[in-house]
C-alpha cells in the first residue's frame, strides 16, 4: 500500500487512508480487500488505483475501493467493486 500511496500523492490525486482484508459482511466466506482513499478526482484516482494493483500483481478480482472527497469530513462511499452487483459497503 505504500507504493499506491506514493503514486496517488505524486499524481496529486489524493492519498490512501487505509485498507483492510477479510471476509465480506454479506458472505464471510468471500474474501475481499477494501481500500479507502481521500481523492481530488474520483474517476482518475480509481483508474490509477486499479492500474497499480494490476501492475503489482495483487489479487485485483477481490477489491473494493471506497472514496471520500479531499478536504471534507464526510464518510466513505463505495465507488468500485470488482464483483458485479456489490453495492453495499461497511467499515
KAMO-V718841 format. One record per residue. N is the residue number from 1. RES is the residue in one small letter. SS is DSSP state (~ for helix, > for strand, _ for the rest). PSI is psi as a letter, one per 30 degrees, with the letter a starting at -180 (* if undefined). D_FIRST is the distance of its C-alpha to the first C-alpha in Angstrom with 2 decimals. Layout:
N/RES/SS/PSI/D_FIRST
N/RES/SS/PSI/D_FIRST
This chain:
1/x/_/f/0.00
2/x/~/e/3.80
3/x/~/e/5.38
4/x/~/e/5.02
5/x/~/e/6.15
6/x/~/e/8.62
7/x/~/e/9.89
8/x/~/e/10.61
9/x/~/e/12.20
10/x/~/e/14.19
11/x/_/f/15.42
12/x/_/h/16.50
13/x/_/f/15.34
14/x/>/a/13.54
15/x/>/l/10.41
16/x/>/k/7.75
17/x/>/f/9.93
18/x/>/l/8.32
19/x/>/l/8.04
20/x/>/l/10.61
21/x/>/k/12.29
22/x/>/a/16.02
23/x/>/k/19.29
24/x/_/k/20.19
25/x/_/e/22.69
26/x/_/e/25.23
27/x/_/j/25.01
28/x/_/f/23.46
29/x/_/f/23.99
30/x/_/k/21.48
31/x/>/k/17.89
32/x/>/l/15.21
33/x/>/j/11.50
34/x/>/k/11.45
35/x/>/k/9.06
36/x/>/k/10.77
37/x/>/k/11.17
38/x/>/j/14.03
39/x/>/l/15.46
40/x/_/e/18.55
41/x/_/j/19.23
42/x/~/e/18.27
43/x/~/e/19.30
44/x/~/e/17.81
45/x/~/e/14.40
46/x/~/e/14.32
47/x/~/e/15.67
48/x/~/e/13.05
49/x/~/e/10.13
50/x/~/e/12.40
51/x/~/e/13.23
52/x/~/e/9.88
53/x/~/e/9.40
54/x/~/e/13.04
55/x/~/f/13.00
56/x/_/f/10.34
57/x/_/h/12.70
58/x/_/l/10.64
59/x/_/i/13.14
60/x/~/f/13.49
61/x/~/f/16.63
62/x/~/g/15.34
63/x/>/l/12.99
64/x/>/k/14.10
65/x/>/k/12.99
66/x/>/k/14.73
67/x/>/l/15.43
68/x/>/k/17.60
69/x/>/k/19.51
70/x/_/k/18.78
71/x/_/g/21.52
72/x/_/l/22.54
73/x/_/h/22.60
74/x/_/a/22.66
75/x/_/l/20.83
76/x/_/k/18.08
77/x/>/k/19.55
78/x/>/k/18.49
79/x/>/f/18.46
80/x/>/k/17.34
81/x/>/k/17.85
82/x/_/f/17.99
83/x/_/k/21.12
84/x/_/k/24.15
85/x/_/f/25.95
86/x/_/j/23.11
87/x/_/f/23.88
88/x/_/k/23.20
89/x/_/k/20.13
90/x/_/k/20.14
91/x/_/*/18.07
